[in-house]
Amino acid sequence: MKYLNGNWLVRDGFSIDYGQSIYDSRIEDNKLTLWVPFKVITDPGMTLDDGMITLEISAPRENIIRTKIINFKGEVDHGPNFEINQDANFKPEIIEKDNKFIFRSGKTSLEITKGEQILFSYYYDQELRTEVSSRSIARIFDPQGQVHMSNSFVLEPGEKIYGLGERFSNFVKNGQAIDMWNADGGTETTQAYKNIPLYLSNRCYGIFVNSSKKVSFEIASQQVDRVEFSVPDQILDYMFIGGADNKEVLDHYTALTGRPPLLPAWSYGLWLTTSFTTKYDEKTVMSFINGMLDRHIPLSVFHFDCCWMKPTQWCDFQWDPDFFPDPEGLLKKIHDKGIKICVWINPYIAQKSRLFDEGMEKGYFIKKTNGDVWQWDKWQAGMAIVDFTNPDAVKWYQGYLERLLKQSVDVFKTDFGERIPSEGVKFFDGSDPKKMHNYYTLLYNKVVTDTIAEVKGRQDALVFARSATVGSQVYPVHWGGDSSSNYSSMAETLRSGLSFSMSGFGYWSHDISGFEASATPDLYKRWTQFGLLSSHSRYHGSTTYKVPWLYGKEAVEVSKKFTNLKLALLPYLMSQSNETHQHGAPIIRPMVLEFPHDPGCEDLDMQYMLGSNLLVAPIFNDQGEATFYVPETKGKWINILTNENYSSGWHKQKFDEKTLPLLVRPNSIIIMGRHDDQTMYDFTASLTINVYEP
């Protein structure tokens, strides 16, 4: 939120009160409380007729320091609030000295100076990471009279900011103004499906703003030497997360908000879909599946997109009898080929759906404040939205999912969940609609994942989700939304995945070859390489089919080669997923996350690490040219596909249609499985152990 007019003035309609100095303090119950008035108080008369900020500083876990900046604390909190995993046994160390307070949480510490201006200095292992200087902690009134609580951190020279969820803009966030508000905006704008109020710095710390409201970030975009964040609320709750590097920061963050789970091996294989608006029936589906198998392209999951149900009545969870007269028979044919089945769903119920009247009569939908069902026409005519704060609505919705699971469906693509109304509506449990807008997706994907776990078992419970918020990393997999079929969109897709992975999410996928329109054969092949070197891989489209033989013989060969390669790498990917599950390290890693001390990696957003040992540089042009950076390490990097050696530094090279930069880090051991045509096998039997530059 921009509220300043240059360095000295305030924008018209805004007013600002800055916290000045510490007037009083209290240490009790492992918490430091400070009272900070808006002016320096020198006599009792100055305490009258003015406000004062309350600061509450605590430590929910080791190496995390939490600060609540409070204006009025008497406002009722209707929720929802993110689930925070506090360590009840951890106790911080709090010391008061003549000139400062010291608050220690493990190796992370905060020093707060006394005096006429308050100063926060955050350290990790006695090394200064960042500061909150004067004129930072503030109460702001906007032109509508809404109070916003705000804070800002100093940006040091050369400091760069990353994360804040899935962002299609520049990977380095300096210069950007970003609001945390989930939106269905495609991949070509500053809107995002997955907003996560967590940012990381190349100085190795994280700031997590603990609010599902519309948190606003100004990253060197209002004051060029500050990261500012504000929330339209009486309380701003944020946490400083320390670490030796940003992988350790993500370890602490996911311990706080939830660990990504381990996923079944079959989920890492190739997913193929019908595409969105294309016409398809049983004959079309089997022609796709048999076409892949006849060309020896292993297929792990087949996905039925929207039109498995009749158009205009999504969702009714009923197979369209005109195109699928025997769904059980069709699903059995697919399962008999060793392929899992996914179907598209969303939480919206069209007025024409057979479920609408039932949901309306029983009060299962989000309502207007006057009691009417909230409806609009933006997706399906007269559609309503299931209210997942109503336990009976949850059971009702889950009942239809259970029938599909028992019919042989294995997994659901949980589309949408972003356009949740926040004005003039009420939820069953009384939740604040403005908080529920972003939070809704967490309930939605939890409801679906829990249903799969109940029927299929927790080990096979996953979804293919588009929207996300804090904690959604517990309910993977997420894909990157509606991209276009061109190289620019391929690049923005990768940028979004890198930002997403810097926000606590371990798994990520995207629509191979782009969602909108058709791809050129060249783009199809290059995006196939990128897609099959992601944690999860899915061909998908909107108006055109995306099966490889429609894009030429070489596209078939590329699809087969890189599917085989990924399946052979399954032991490696599964081992990397252990680190994801135990410590929150993503499988798709920005170069700066894996090489935090190499300045050459800080801005890289057109290449990445697949796990800790494989460097991938997708090719974003039809000339086959790759420009990529090899980090500073001892020993040579080796391209798995060509056996070429690479030294540290920048490289520019052309690659044929079946290769790209896929480099192994020196001193790596890469385990290859004995199968490259299936996902379900014993990964410990008949392994190939490759040792690179020991």
Secondary structure as the mmCIF struct_conf table of DSSP 4:
data_model
#
loop_
_struct_conf.conf_type_id
_struct_conf.id
_struct_conf.beg_label_comp_id
_struct_conf.beg_label_asym_id
_struct_conf.beg_label_seq_id
_struct_conf.end_label_comp_id
_struct_conf.end_label_asym_id
_struct_conf.end_label_seq_id
STRN STRN1 LEU A 4 ASN A 5
TURN_TY1_P TURN_TY1_P1 GLY A 6 TRP A 8
STRN STRN2 LEU A 9 VAL A 10
TURN_TY1_P TURN_TY1_P2 ASP A 12 GLY A 13
STRN STRN3 SER A 15 TYR A 18
BEND BEND1 SER A 21 SER A 21
STRN STRN4 ASP A 24 GLU A 28
TURN_TY1_P TURN_TY1_P3 ASP A 29 ASN A 30
STRN STRN5 LYS A 31 PRO A 37
BEND BEND2 PHE A 38 LYS A 39
BEND BEND3 ASP A 43 ASP A 43
HELX_RH_3T_P HELX_RH_3T_P1 PRO A 44 THR A 47
BEND BEND4 LEU A 48 ASP A 49
STRN STRN6 MET A 52 SER A 58
BEND BEND5 PRO A 60 ARG A 61
TURN_TY1_P TURN_TY1_P4 GLU A 62 ASN A 63
STRN STRN7 ILE A 64 ILE A 70
BEND BEND6 ASN A 71 ASN A 71
BEND BEND7 GLU A 75 GLU A 75
TURN_TY1_P TURN_TY1_P5 ALA A 88 ASN A 89
STRN STRN8 GLU A 93 GLU A 96
BEND BEND8 ASP A 98 ASN A 99
STRN STRN9 LYS A 100 SER A 105
TURN_TY1_P TURN_TY1_P6 GLY A 106 LYS A 107
STRN STRN10 THR A 108 THR A 113
BEND BEND9 GLY A 115 GLN A 117
STRN STRN11 LEU A 119 TYR A 124
TURN_TY1_P TURN_TY1_P7 ASP A 125 GLN A 126
STRN STRN12 GLU A 127 VAL A 132
BEND BEND10 SER A 134 ARG A 135
BEND BEND11 ILE A 137 ILE A 137
STRN STRN13 ALA A 138 PHE A 141
TURN_TY1_P TURN_TY1_P8 PRO A 143 GLN A 144
STRN STRN14 VAL A 147 VAL A 154
TURN_TY1_P TURN_TY1_P9 PRO A 157 GLY A 158
STRN STRN15 ILE A 161 GLY A 163
BEND BEND12 LEU A 164 GLU A 166
BEND BEND13 PHE A 168 SER A 169
BEND BEND14 PHE A 171 VAL A 172
TURN_TY1_P TURN_TY1_P10 ASN A 174 GLY A 175
STRN STRN16 GLN A 176 ASP A 179
STRN STRN17 ASN A 182 ASN A 182
BEND BEND15 THR A 187 THR A 190
STRN STRN18 ALA A 192 ALA A 192
BEND BEND16 TYR A 193 TYR A 193
STRN STRN19 LYS A 194 LYS A 194
STRN STRN20 LEU A 198 SER A 201
TURN_TY1_P TURN_TY1_P11 ASN A 202 CYS A 204
STRN STRN21 TYR A 205 VAL A 209
BEND BEND17 SER A 212 LYS A 213
STRN STRN22 SER A 216 ILE A 219
BEND BEND18 ALA A 220 GLN A 223
TURN_TY1_P TURN_TY1_P12 VAL A 224 ASP A 225
STRN STRN23 ARG A 226 VAL A 231
BEND BEND19 PRO A 232 GLN A 234
STRN STRN24 ILE A 235 GLY A 242
BEND BEND20 ALA A 244 ASP A 245
HELX_RH_AL_P HELX_RH_AL_P1 ASN A 246 THR A 257
HELX_LH_PP_P HELX_LH_PP_P1 ARG A 259 LEU A 262
HELX_RH_3T_P HELX_RH_3T_P2 ALA A 265 TYR A 268
BEND BEND21 GLY A 269 GLY A 269
STRN STRN25 LEU A 270 THR A 273
BEND BEND22 PHE A 276 THR A 278
HELX_RH_AL_P HELX_RH_AL_P2 GLU A 282 ASP A 294
TURN_TY1_P TURN_TY1_P13 ARG A 295 HIS A 296
STRN STRN26 VAL A 301 PHE A 304
HELX_RH_3T_P HELX_RH_3T_P3 CYS A 306 TRP A 308
BEND BEND23 MET A 309 MET A 309
TURN_TY1_P TURN_TY1_P14 PRO A 311 THR A 312
BEND BEND24 GLN A 313 GLN A 313
TURN_TY1_P TURN_TY1_P15 PRO A 321 PHE A 323
BEND BEND25 PRO A 325 PRO A 325
HELX_RH_AL_P HELX_RH_AL_P3 PRO A 327 ASP A 336
TURN_TY1_P TURN_TY1_P16 LYS A 337 GLY A 338
STRN STRN27 LYS A 340 ILE A 345
BEND BEND26 PRO A 347 PRO A 347
STRN STRN28 TYR A 348 ILE A 349
TURN_TY1_P TURN_TY1_P17 GLN A 351 LYS A 352
BEND BEND27 SER A 353 SER A 353
TURN_TY1_P TURN_TY1_P18 ARG A 354 LEU A 355
HELX_RH_AL_P HELX_RH_AL_P4 PHE A 356 GLU A 361
TURN_TY1_P TURN_TY1_P19 LYS A 362 GLY A 363
STRN STRN29 PHE A 365 PHE A 365
STRN STRN30 LYS A 367 LYS A 368
TURN_TY1_P TURN_TY1_P20 THR A 369 ASN A 370
BEND BEND28 GLY A 371 GLY A 371
HELX_LH_PP_P HELX_LH_PP_P2 ASP A 372 ASP A 372
STRN STRN31 VAL A 373 VAL A 373
HELX_LH_PP_P HELX_LH_PP_P3 TRP A 374 TRP A 374
STRN STRN32 TRP A 376 TRP A 376
BEND BEND29 ASP A 377 GLN A 380
TURN_TY1_P TURN_TY1_P21 ALA A 381 GLY A 382
STRN STRN33 MET A 383 MET A 383
STRN STRN34 ALA A 384 ILE A 385
STRN STRN35 VAL A 386 VAL A 386
TURN_TY1_P TURN_TY1_P22 PHE A 388 THR A 389
BEND BEND30 ASN A 390 ASN A 390
HELX_RH_AL_P HELX_RH_AL_P5 PRO A 391 LYS A 406
TURN_TY1_P TURN_TY1_P23 GLN A 407 SER A 408
STRN STRN36 VAL A 411 THR A 414
BEND BEND31 GLU A 423 GLY A 424
STRN STRN37 VAL A 425 LYS A 426
TURN_TY1_P TURN_TY1_P24 PHE A 428 ASP A 429
HELX_RH_AL_P HELX_RH_AL_P6 PRO A 433 LYS A 456
HELX_RH_3T_P HELX_RH_3T_P4 ARG A 458 ASP A 460
STRN STRN38 VAL A 463 ALA A 465
BEND BEND32 ARG A 466 ARG A 466
STRN STRN39 ALA A 468 ALA A 468
TURN_TY1_P TURN_TY1_P25 VAL A 470 GLY A 471
HELX_RH_3T_P HELX_RH_3T_P5 SER A 472 VAL A 474
BEND BEND33 TYR A 475 TYR A 475
STRN STRN40 HIS A 478 TRP A 479
STRN STRN41 SER A 484 SER A 484
BEND BEND34 SER A 485 ASN A 486
HELX_RH_AL_P HELX_RH_AL_P7 TYR A 487 SER A 501
TURN_TY1_P TURN_TY1_P26 MET A 502 GLY A 504
STRN STRN42 SER A 509 SER A 509
STRN STRN43 ASP A 511 ILE A 512
TURN_TY1_P TURN_TY1_P27 SER A 513 SER A 513
BEND BEND35 PHE A 515 PHE A 515
STRN STRN44 GLU A 516 GLU A 516
BEND BEND36 ALA A 517 ALA A 517
HELX_LH_PP_P HELX_LH_PP_P4 SER A 518 THR A 520
HELX_RH_AL_P HELX_RH_AL_P8 PRO A 521 LEU A 532
TURN_TY1_P TURN_TY1_P28 LEU A 533 LEU A 533
BEND BEND37 SER A 534 HIS A 536
STRN STRN45 SER A 537 TYR A 539
BEND BEND38 SER A 542 THR A 544
HELX_RH_3T_P HELX_RH_3T_P6 PRO A 548 TYR A 551
HELX_RH_AL_P HELX_RH_AL_P9 LYS A 553 ALA A 568
TURN_TY1_P TURN_TY1_P29 LEU A 569 LEU A 569
HELX_RH_AL_P HELX_RH_AL_P10 LEU A 570 HIS A 583
BEND BEND39 ILE A 587 ILE A 587
STRN STRN46 ILE A 588 ARG A 589
HELX_RH_AL_P HELX_RH_AL_P11 MET A 591 GLU A 594
TURN_TY1_P TURN_TY1_P30 PRO A 596 HIS A 597
HELX_RH_3T_P HELX_RH_3T_P7 PRO A 599 CYS A 601
TURN_TY1_P TURN_TY1_P31 GLU A 602 ASP A 603
BEND BEND40 MET A 606 MET A 606
STRN STRN47 TYR A 608 LEU A 610
TURN_TY1_P TURN_TY1_P32 GLY A 611 ASN A 613
STRN STRN48 LEU A 614 VAL A 616
BEND BEND41 ASN A 621 ASN A 621
TURN_TY1_P TURN_TY1_P33 ASP A 622 GLN A 623
STRN STRN49 GLU A 625 VAL A 630
BEND BEND42 LYS A 634 GLY A 635
STRN STRN50 TRP A 637 ASN A 639
TURN_TY1_P TURN_TY1_P34 ILE A 640 THR A 642
STRN STRN51 ASN A 645 TYR A 646
BEND BEND43 SER A 648 SER A 648
STRN STRN52 GLY A 649 LYS A 654
TURN_TY1_P TURN_TY1_P35 GLU A 657 LYS A 658
STRN STRN53 LEU A 662 VAL A 664
HELX_LH_PP_P HELX_LH_PP_P5 ARG A 665 ARG A 665
TURN_TY1_P TURN_TY1_P36 PRO A 666 ASN A 667
STRN STRN54 SER A 668 MET A 672
BEND BEND44 ARG A 674 ARG A 674
BEND BEND45 ASP A 676 ASP A 677
BEND BEND46 THR A 679 THR A 679
BEND BEND47 TYR A 681 TYR A 681
TURN_TY1_P TURN_TY1_P37 PHE A 683 THR A 684
BEND BEND48 ALA A 685 SER A 686
STRN STRN55 THR A 688 TYR A 692
#
